[in-house]
């Protein structure tokens, strides 16, 4: 059984002409790392937050979001509290916005476990153990957030996510606010912790290099839909959707030729506009009349059944990938 199984997830917000999430299908197996990539506004964060029932006010949903077999979208408030404490946890983008600056790190880590078996002493021992797991000394328990660097605070956030021994961790742009060196350290740490604790990981990012470095499989999102998915190495070496190819081509690299960095022309579709065809058609160099009239279905590729792409012209994507950088793991 998959740790996470999302099927046909649609999420609507008041005042929008189309779903913000439109038929998202996603699975994560035990001990697996899945990256969710795409531009800002593509639906990555909403997809990850739906796993914990953290939905915007006024949102309406369809489909199922199962964590360890239980549908999150039908849970009561009490069931959601248990889910967020014992089964799944999230590491947010900005740790300084998630930790009360007036409380010590030990208070933050033990907040939800002090009333559990063993009381405050057991919670403090567990907190010290988790800090050690992320490479921080036990003395960190007595410090305030302002006494720690951004990288150290993100390690504290990861330690907090591990406190309940979750089956699933969701890292929502968890390295964006960090410098490049610290990003690499945090990504390596997440990979090590997955192996040590057997935790599945959903890594939400717009950085394709990080996604290539950490993930087993990748889902590429655009306009609330899955554009392409498959094993990380195969997807980055040979994208089968023009949007994935365009993202790769616009990624900076040291051996890039001089001149302007490649960019994706146009803009993503507005939520105030309904979509009748492929959401990427207006920006796609391969678009034809069928792309504007008929939405492509996410289907397995005939020559690579482990991969799926939603494109009417997936067999022609090589035409726009000649200059795309390769991301080796």
C-alpha positions in Angstrom: 0.0 0.0 0.0 1.2 3.5 -0.9 1.8 5.9 2.0 0.2 8.7 -0.1 -2.4 8.1 -2.8 -4.1 11.1 -4.5 -6.8 10.4 -7.1 -8.7 12.9 -9.1 -8.1 15.8 -6.7 -10.0 18.9 -7.8 -10.0 22.0 -5.7 -12.0 25.1 -6.4 -11.9 28.5 -4.7 -14.6 31.2 -4.7 -14.3 33.6 -7.6 -12.3 31.3 -10.0 -13.5 30.2 -13.4 -11.7 26.8 -13.2 -10.3 24.5 -10.6 -7.1 25.5 -8.9 -6.2 21.8 -8.9 -7.7 19.9 -11.8 -7.7 16.1 -11.5 -4.3 15.6 -9.8 -3.2 12.0 -9.4 -0.1 11.3 -7.3 1.3 8.4 -5.4 4.2 8.0 -2.9 5.4 4.6 -1.7 7.1 3.8 1.6 10.7 5.1 1.7 10.3 6.9 -1.6 11.1 10.5 -2.4 8.9 12.2 -4.9 9.6 15.7 -6.2 6.7 18.0 -7.2 8.1 20.8 -9.5 6.7 23.7 -11.6 6.5 27.4 -11.7 5.0 29.5 -8.9 1.2 29.2 -9.0 1.2 25.8 -10.7 -0.5 24.1 -7.7 2.5 22.4 -6.0 2.0 23.8 -2.5 -1.8 23.4 -2.6 -1.4 19.8 -3.5 1.1 19.2 -0.6 -1.1 21.1 1.9 -4.2 19.1 0.9 -2.4 16.0 2.3 -2.7 17.5 5.8 -6.1 19.1 5.2 -4.6 22.6 5.2 -7.1 24.0 2.6 -7.8 27.7 1.9 -11.0 29.2 3.3 -14.0 28.5 1.1 -12.3 25.7 -0.9 -14.4 22.8 -2.2 -12.8 19.5 -3.2 -13.5 16.4 -5.2 -11.5 13.2 -5.4 -9.6 11.4 -2.6 -6.4 12.1 -0.7 -5.4 8.9 1.2 -2.6 8.8 3.8 -1.9 5.2 4.9 -5.3 4.3 3.4 -7.4 7.0 5.2 -9.1 9.7 3.2 -7.9 13.1 4.5 -10.8 15.0 2.8 -13.4 13.2 4.9 -11.6 13.4 8.3 -13.0 15.1 11.3 -11.0 17.9 13.1 -9.9 15.4 15.7 -8.7 12.9 13.1 -6.8 15.7 11.3 -5.0 16.6 14.5 -3.9 13.0 14.9 -2.9 12.8 11.3 -0.7 16.0 11.7 0.8 14.7 14.9 1.4 11.0 14.3 1.3 10.2 10.6 2.4 13.1 8.4 4.3 16.3 8.9 5.3 19.4 6.9 8.5 21.4 6.7 7.6 24.9 5.5 9.6 27.3 3.4 10.5 29.9 6.0 11.4 28.5 9.5 11.3 31.9 11.1 7.7 32.3 10.2 6.9 28.9 11.7 8.6 29.1 15.1 7.5 31.5 17.8 10.5 33.8 18.4 9.6 34.2 22.1 9.7 30.5 22.9 12.7 28.3 23.3 13.4 25.6 20.7 12.7 22.9 23.3 9.2 24.3 23.8 8.6 24.2 20.0 9.7 20.6 19.6 7.8 19.2 22.6 4.6 21.2 22.2 2.5 18.3 20.9 4.2 15.5 22.8 4.5 16.7 26.4 1.1 15.2 27.2 1.8 11.9 25.6 3.2 8.7 27.3 6.1 9.5 29.5 5.2 13.1 29.9 7.6 16.1 29.6 10.7 14.1 30.3 10.1 11.6 27.5 9.2 14.5 25.1 12.5 16.3 26.0 14.5 13.1 25.4 12.9 12.5 22.1 13.6 16.2 21.1 17.2 15.8 22.0 17.4 12.6 19.9 15.8 14.3 16.9 18.2 17.2 17.2 21.1 14.8 17.2 19.6 13.2 14.1 19.7 16.5 12.2 23.2 17.4 13.5 22.4 19.8 16.3 23.6 19.5 19.9 21.2 19.0 22.8 22.0 22.5 24.1 19.9 23.8 21.2 16.8 23.0 23.2 17.5 26.0 25.5 18.1 28.5 22.7 15.7 31.0 21.1 15.1 31.1 17.4 17.0 34.4 17.1 20.1 32.7 18.3 20.2 30.3 15.4 21.0 30.7 11.7 18.5 30.0 9.0 20.1 26.6 8.2 20.0 25.6 11.8 16.4 26.7 12.1 15.4 24.6 9.1 17.2 21.6 10.8 15.0 22.3 13.8 11.9 22.3 11.6 13.0 18.9 10.2 13.6 17.6 13.8 10.1 18.8 14.7 8.6 17.0 11.7 10.3 13.8 12.9 9.0 14.1 16.5 5.9 12.0 15.9 7.8 9.3 13.8 5.7 10.1 10.7 5.2 7.8 7.7 5.3 10.9 5.4 7.1 14.2 5.4 6.1 17.1 3.1 8.9 19.6 2.4 7.3 22.6 0.9 10.0 24.7 -0.7 12.0 23.9 2.4 15.4 25.1 1.0 14.3 28.3 -0.9 15.3 30.7 1.9 18.7 29.2 2.3 22.0 29.8 0.6 23.3 27.3 -1.9 25.7 25.6 0.4 23.1 25.2 3.2 20.5 24.0 0.6 22.9 21.1 -0.3 23.3 20.2 3.3 19.6 20.2 4.0 18.9 18.1 0.9 21.6 15.6 1.9 20.1 15.5 5.4 16.6 14.8 4.1 18.0 11.9 2.0 19.9 10.5 5.0 16.9 10.7 7.3 14.7 9.0 4.8 17.1 6.0 4.8 17.5 6.0 8.6 13.8 6.4 9.6 12.1 4.8 6.6 10.0 8.0 6.0 8.5 8.8 2.6 9.2 12.3 1.4 7.4 14.7 -0.9 9.8 17.5 -2.0 8.1 20.5 -3.4 10.4 22.8 -5.4 10.8 25.0 -8.4 14.6 24.1 -8.5 15.1 21.2 -11.0 18.6 20.7 -9.9 17.5 19.9 -6.3 14.7 17.7 -7.6 17.2 15.7 -9.7 19.5 15.3 -6.7 17.0 14.0 -4.2 14.1 12.3 -5.9 13.2 8.9 -7.1 10.3 10.1 -9.2 9.1 13.5 -10.3 5.8 15.1 -11.0 5.8 18.2 -13.2 2.8 20.5 -12.6 1.3 23.3 -14.7 -1.9 25.2 -14.2 -3.1 22.8 -11.5 -2.6 19.7 -13.6 0.1 17.0 -13.8 1.9 17.6 -17.1 4.4 14.8 -16.9 5.6 12.2 -14.4 8.2 9.5 -14.3 11.5 8.3 -12.8 13.8 11.3 -12.1 16.7 10.3 -14.2 14.7 9.4 -17.3 12.5 12.5 -17.1 15.4 14.9 -16.9 17.4 13.2 -19.6 14.5 12.9 -22.0 11.5 15.1 -21.2 8.3 14.1 -23.0 6.3 17.3 -22.4 7.2 20.7 -23.9 6.8 22.4 -20.5 9.3 20.1 -18.9 11.7 20.7 -21.8 11.2 24.5 -21.4 11.9 24.4 -17.7 15.2 22.5 -18.3 16.2 24.9 -21.1 15.7 27.9 -18.8 17.8 26.4 -15.9 21.2 28.2 -15.5 24.3 26.1 -15.7 28.1 26.8 -15.6 28.7 25.6 -19.2 25.8 27.6 -20.7 26.8 29.7 -23.8 27.1 33.5 -23.3 23.9 35.5 -23.8 20.5 35.8 -22.4 19.1 32.8 -20.4 16.3 31.0 -22.2 12.9 31.9 -20.9 9.4 30.5 -21.4 7.4 33.1 -23.3 3.9 34.3 -22.4 2.3 33.8 -19.0 0.4 31.0 -17.2 -3.4 31.0 -17.7 -5.4 33.1 -15.3 -7.7 31.4 -12.8 -10.4 33.8 -14.0 -10.3 32.2 -17.5 -11.7 28.8 -18.3 -9.5 26.3 -20.1 -10.8 24.4 -23.1 -7.6 22.7 -24.3 -4.1 22.2 -23.1 -3.2 24.8 -20.5 0.3 25.2 -22.0 -0.9 25.6 -25.6 -0.5 29.4 -25.7 3.2 29.1 -24.7 4.1 25.9 -26.5 6.2 25.9 -29.7 4.6 22.6 -30.8 0.9 23.7 -30.3 -1.6 22.9 -33.1 -5.3 23.3 -33.4 -6.0 20.2 -31.4 -4.1 21.6 -28.5 -6.4 24.6 -28.2 -9.6 22.5 -28.5 -8.9 19.3 -26.6 -7.3 18.8 -23.2 -4.6 16.1 -23.4 -5.0 13.1 -21.0 -2.1 12.0 -18.7 -1.3 8.6 -20.3 1.5 6.0 -20.0 4.1 6.3 -22.8 4.0 3.5 -25.3 7.8 3.0 -25.2 8.2 3.8 -21.4 5.2 2.5 -19.4 6.7 3.8 -16.2 6.3 7.4 -17.4 3.2 9.4 -18.2 2.7 12.7 -20.1 -0.3 14.9 -21.0 0.7 16.1 -24.5 -0.8 15.6 -28.0 2.7 15.8 -29.5 4.9 14.1 -26.9 6.8 12.3 -29.7 8.0 15.7 -31.0 9.3 17.1 -27.7 12.9 16.2 -28.8 12.6 19.1 -31.2 12.6 21.7 -28.3 15.1 19.8 -26.0 18.3 20.0 -28.0 19.7 22.7 -25.8 18.2 21.6 -22.5 20.7 21.0 -19.7 21.1 17.5 -18.3 20.7 17.1 -14.5 22.8 14.1 -13.4 22.0 12.7 -10.0 
